[in-house]
Each structure stands twice: as structure tokens, then as C-alpha cells.
Amino acid sequence: MSERARETPGRQPGLTLISYEGKPYRFDPGALCLELLPTGGPGAFARYEVLHEPADLVAWADRSRLPGALDIAVSEAELERTRAFRDALFLLAADRAHGRPVRAELVDAVNAPAAESPLVSRLTPEGTRAWAPGATGTQLLSTLARDAIDLFTGPYADRVRECGAHDCYLLFVDTSRPGRRRWCAMEHCGNREKVRAHRKRQQS
């Protein structure tokens, strides 16, 4: 579940992940905050960690669905806080996906960074949008936390899902009109499960 992504102009938001077989596939978790989750996680998911140093978080921000040209400086302490937030968000989203009660400590882990100042955008003389200079890791974290609050209190709060494959734990918000999304990506787990079901029918 290694995280790699690259945003290009005109392309739909999302991440390009690499499967266990080394094949790239497109995964759109549907929300900025959920894009952070494939970078690692709590417990057994720590082995997928890719945010080892501040530069890794800067690179992630550049590949996320945030608009480009974000000039940001991240400290070691900000990186550590972002990883702690990510791990709490991972558990919170998983609880939501499985209908489990919300844990107060996870809510606190989201609310605390959300209380800080977020990233600031501004209007340029050319009429385009740009980021205010001097962006920090704390502002990035606040923006992510506020996005999580918007997700968990918004119209798709009950559509946080975990991939339906038996060995995939990617989390996403189902923003499709019918609300029937089951897989992280049809080209990855969806196709794998189709093949698995076909083989099972042939054996029965």
C-alpha cells in the first residue's frame, strides 16, 4: 500500500498507488484528509510509513488534491504531529466505516490541530488563486483537520467506507450518486474480487 501520486493540470484528483505485485493503480479517496491515510498508519500499518522526514510531507502536499504551487516549510515537530493526526484519523475513519462508536480521544486529535490557523489562499492581480507565502506544516495540518471535520459532519458523513476486498484496508468516502462504491479502485481490488469469485464458481 505504498503511496505515490502526482497531480497534473486537468486530471481528476486522487493518488497513484502501487499494488503488492508492483502495478500502479488509481485510487481516489474522495477527500483531502483521506489522501493522507495511505502514507502509513497505526499498529501494523506503520510498516507502510513513507513520511520519514519533513521533505516527505512537503512532497505529499505537492501530490495531494491541494492546488499546486504551495511553498511550505515543515519542521520535524510538525511532521511528528501530522503523523499522530494521521494515525488518529485512520482509526476514526475506520470506526465510521464500520459503524463503531466515536472515541473521544480521536475526536480531540482532530479538533486540536483544527483550532490552529489553516493555509491561506489569496487572489493574484491576474485573477488566479495562489497560496500566501510562508506556509507552515502547522497550517497544513490545520487544513487537513478542518477537512476531516467537514467530512464527518457533512452530507457524506455516513458514506465513509473501507474497501470491500478481504485484504485491503484503504478508506474512502463514497461520493457516487447511487452510493454503491465497494472497492478502493475497480481496476485493482474490484477486478481481483471478480476473478476470485469466478474461480470459486468454477470450483463449486
Salt bridges, closest charged atoms under 4 A:
GLU3 OE1 - ARG63 NH2 3.38
GLU7 OE2 - ARG11 NH2 3.43
GLU7 OE2 - ARG26 NH2 3.59
ASP28 OD1 - ARG65 NH2 2.34
GLU35 OE2 - ARG65 NE 3.05
GLU49 OE1 - ARG86 NH2 2.59
ASP62 OD2 - ARG6 NH1 2.64
ASP87 OD1 - ARG86 NH2 3.07
ASP95 OD1 - ARG100 NE 2.72
ASP95 OD2 - ARG103 NH2 2.91
GLU162 OE1 - HIS98 NE2 3.23
ASP167 OD1 - HIS166 ND1 3.80
ASP167 OD1 - ARG192 NH2 2.89
GLU193 OE2 - HIS166 ND1 3.63
GLU193 OE2 - ARG196 NE 3.28
